[in-house]
Amino acid sequence: MGKKLVKIFGGILAVIVLLVIIASVALILIVNKGMVENQMEKALSRRVQIEKIRVGIFSIVSGIEVKNVKISNFKTEKQLAMLKGKPVPPGDIFVSMEALRLKFRLMQLLRKKFELTELVMYAPFVNVTKSRDGVFNFDDLLRPKKLTKEEREALEKKKAAEAAKPKKPFTADDLPVAVTVGELGIKNGSVNYYDGKLDQRFKVYKLTALVYDIRIDPKNLEKNDDVKVKIYMAIQSVGPVKTGSVKSFDITFDVTGNVKPFDLKTRKLDPEARLHAGSPEGQFTGLQIFNTMAADTVLTKYIGDQLSFLKGKQEWKGSKAASVDIWYKADRAKLSNGNLSIKDASLLFAGTVNTATTALDADLDLELSKARNSAVMAGIRKQVESGLKRLGVKKYANPEKIAETASKPLVNDRGMIYMKFKVTGTMSKPDSKLVHPSLGSLDAVIKQVVGNVLIEAGKEEGKKAVEKEGKKLIKKLPKLF
């Protein structure tokens, strides 16, 4: 009986191997760049140019490699016929890439495992444009194709049947096999975006976005529910930004971390991410949060416009210059250990952001540099001098001493100007409020200091008067006796 089972199993395995070989030969014979170009042109209504397609099914790691792909912008059937066999010109490229590599272990399916070694696009380029009328250069791809009467009826029946069924959330149990993926994503990509309505350009470059070391096993979800993430990219505004929360920017991002796709308790697809985001270098101008901090009315009355530098260009550089830890789940991002070191200040921040509404609730600590400390002291002195003159008590007090007294609440134990802000509102319309130090009116400080000076002066005058009367009394003493 055992030998019979072995024989049956061996026969089944031989049939499977034979089918794989037949499918491989058919794939190699059928799949060629000319056929793929034709099918893609029909589907996309765009000229497609492919340099080479390599198919390897017989190796341990099977795969397909597509090299040097170029896809044009929209073309009519007549235009496609005229452009047949011609290269896609550089100025007409919608999408291009140096290579697409797909590698997988085919035989792992026999063990109820899906193992994808690599699915990566190398050096992809995407050129996105939006016309003055608000039409994107890919809108034609989003429009549903025209259906025949029979196709429409079939589609309506399908929709009705789906609507009748209760919607069931996707869970780990819906996966038929365990999933293992080496790496999936983009390496060294770039995107150009032009908005004709605003006459605005943005550029994404050095884009590497990968999910890798993916391990998902519905039968052992506690130990196999993990996706590693790596994103490195630079994004730049070309010209001043016409709308949004910043005027201009050129920022590099470096994000690493991991994601748990399924919730262990419910087993539903409900991703939880833990990421560390750094920015090795960057610059921006006119960040709205900084603008609201600089415009704080309590501060401006106290120190003048000494925080106006926050409205200008900010730059940073270095592996530890800017970073934040992010926890995300169900539209809620929690930020912690945030820091940003710019030329004139250091910032620490933490809080939450609702990714659906962009609502903010964050705490931000600001410590000024030594150079800015001196500028703030000078600003306070200027405000004090103005206050002394306005109150008519200029002759009674030293502006330096009053400015020193007034600055004490702003100075931390390191001798640096230090403030805390509460930031609420949204990303595009933030509202910041000074919560530390608790500053009163500068005039009140001036009055208090001047009042103390006058009191001390009054005590001194009284003392002198007593001494004077005492001396007179001593002179009279001999006459009295």
C-alpha positions, 0 to 999 in steps of 0.5 A, spaced: 500 500 500 505 504 501 509 503 495 502 504 491 501 511 495 508 513 493 507 511 486 501 515 485 504 521 489 510 520 484 505 520 478 502 526 480 508 530 481 511 528 474 504 531 471 505 537 475 512 538 473 510 536 466 505 542 466 510 547 469 514 545 463 509 545 458 506 552 461 514 555 461 515 553 453 508 556 451 510 562 455 517 563 452 514 562 445 508 566 446 511 572 450 515 577 446 516 584 446 512 585 440 506 582 443 506 585 449 507 592 446 501 591 442 496 589 448 499 594 452 498 599 446 490 597 445 489 597 453 492 604 454 491 608 448 499 610 448 505 608 444 509 603 448 516 601 447 520 595 450 527 594 449 527 586 451 523 581 455 527 575 458 523 569 461 526 564 465 522 559 468 526 553 469 531 555 474 530 554 482 528 562 482 523 563 476 522 570 473 521 575 468 525 581 467 522 587 462 528 592 460 527 599 458 520 601 457 517 607 455 510 609 455 507 615 451 501 620 453 494 619 450 494 617 442 488 616 438 488 609 434 490 613 428 496 616 431 498 609 434 498 607 427 502 612 424 507 611 430 508 604 429 515 602 430 517 609 432 521 610 438 517 614 444 520 621 444 523 624 451 518 630 451 512 625 450 514 620 456 508 619 460 511 613 464 518 610 463 523 605 467 529 601 466 527 595 468 522 591 472 524 584 475 519 579 477 522 573 481 518 567 485 519 560 487 514 556 483 515 550 487 513 553 493 506 553 491 506 545 492 507 546 499 501 551 500 506 557 500 506 563 496 514 566 495 515 572 491 523 573 491 522 580 488 518 584 484 521 591 483 521 597 478 528 600 477 528 607 476 521 608 474 519 615 471 512 618 471 510 625 468 503 627 471 500 633 468 494 637 470 491 642 465 488 649 466 481 645 466 483 640 471 484 634 467 490 630 468 494 626 463 491 619 466 484 621 466 482 617 460 485 611 464 480 612 469 474 612 465 470 606 464 470 603 457 463 603 453 459 596 454 455 592 450 447 591 452 449 584 454 455 586 458 451 592 462 446 587 464 451 582 466 455 587 470 448 590 473 446 583 476 453 582 479 453 588 482 446 586 485 448 580 487 454 583 491 450 588 494 445 582 497 451 579 500 453 582 507 459 585 506 465 581 510 471 584 512 478 581 509 481 577 514 487 573 515 483 567 514 481 569 507 489 568 505 489 561 502 496 560 503 502 563 507 505 569 504 513 570 503 515 576 499 523 578 499 522 585 496 516 589 493 516 596 490 521 601 487 528 603 487 531 610 484 524 613 482 522 620 480 516 623 479 514 630 475 508 634 477 505 640 473 499 643 475 496 648 470 491 651 474 496 654 479 502 654 474 506 650 479 511 644 479 513 639 484 519 634 483 520 627 487 527 624 486 531 619 489 525 615 490 526 608 493 519 605 496 520 598 499 516 593 503 520 587 504 521 581 508 514 580 508 511 574 513 504 572 513 501 566 515 494 565 517 495 559 521 501 562 525 499 569 525 502 571 532 509 570 529 508 571 522 504 578 521 510 583 519 512 587 513 518 591 513 518 598 510 523 602 507 522 609 504 527 614 501 525 620 497 527 627 496 521 632 494 522 639 492 517 645 490 519 648 483 518 655 484 514 658 490 508 654 492 501 657 491 497 654 496 498 649 502 502 650 509 508 652 506 511 657 501 517 652 498 521 646 500 526 641 498 526 635 503 529 629 504 526 623 507 528 617 510 523 612 513 524 605 516 520 601 520 515 595 520 507 594 519 503 589 522 497 588 516 492 584 521 490 585 528 491 579 532 485 579 536 480 580 530 484 577 525 482 583 520 486 587 515 487 593 520 494 595 519 499 598 525 505 601 523 511 603 527 516 607 523 522 612 524 522 618 520 528 622 519 530 627 514 538 628 513 537 634 509 532 639 507 529 646 507 522 650 507 520 657 507 513 659 510 511 653 514 504 655 517 505 653 524 512 657 524 508 663 522 502 662 527 508 662 533 511 668 530 505 672 530 503 670 538 500 676 540 503 675 547 510 674 545 510 680 540 508 685 545 513 682 550 519 681 545 517 685 539 518 681 532 524 677 535 521 670 532 520 673 525 525 669 523 521 663 523 517 665 517 523 665 513 527 660 510 529 654 514 535 649 513 538 643 516 543 638 515 545 632 518 543 625 520 540 627 527 538 634 525 531 632 524 527 625 526 520 623 529 517 616 531 511 615 528 505 610 531 499 609 526 493 605 526 486 607 524 487 614 521 491 616 527 498 618 527 502 619 534 508 622 534 513 622 539 521 624 540 520 629 534 526 634 533 528 639 528 535 643 529 535 649 525 540 655 524 537 659 529 533 654 534 532 647 536 525 644 536 522 638 540 515 636 538 510 630 540 502 629 539 497 626 534 495 627 527 488 625 524 490 623 517 483 623 514 482 630 517 489 633 518 487 635 525 493 637 530 494 636 537 501 637 538 506 640 544 512 644 541 518 646 545 522 651 542 529 653 544 533 659 541 540 659 539 545 663 543 545 669 537 538 669 537 538 669 545 542 676 544 537 678 539 531 677 544 534 681 550 535 686 545 528 686 543 526 686 550 530 692 552 527 696 546 520 694 548 522 696 555 525 703 553 518 704 549 514 702 555 518 707 560 517 713 555 510 711 554 509 711 562 513 717 563 518 714 568 524 713 564 528 717 569 526 712 575 529 706 572 535 703 568 532 699 562 538 694 562 536 692 569 528 692 567 530 688 561 534 683 565 528 682 570 523 681 564 527 676 561 528 671 567 521 667 565 523 666 558 530 663 560 531 655 562 536 652 567 541 652 561 541 660 560 537 659 553 530 663 551 525 657 552 518 657 550 512 651 549 507 652 545 500 648 544 498 647 537 491 645 534 487 646 528 489 643 522 495 642 518 493 647 513 490 652 518 494 651 525 493 655 531 499 655 536 498 658 543 504 660 548 503 655 554 510 657 557 512 661 560 506 665 563 507 672 561 503 678 563 504 685 561 511 688 560 508 694 562 506 691 569 513 689 569 516 696 568 511 699 573 513 693 578 520 695 578 520 702 577 515 702 583 520 698 587 526 703 585 521 709 588 520 705 594 527 704 596 529 711 594 523 713 599 526 709 604 533 712 603 530 719 603 527 717 610 533 715 613 537 721 611 532 725 614 532 721 620 540 722 620 539 729 619 534 730 625 539 726 629 545 730 628 541 737 630 539 733 636 546 731 638 548 739 637 543 741 642 545 736 647 550 740 651 546 746 651 540 742 655 545 740 660 
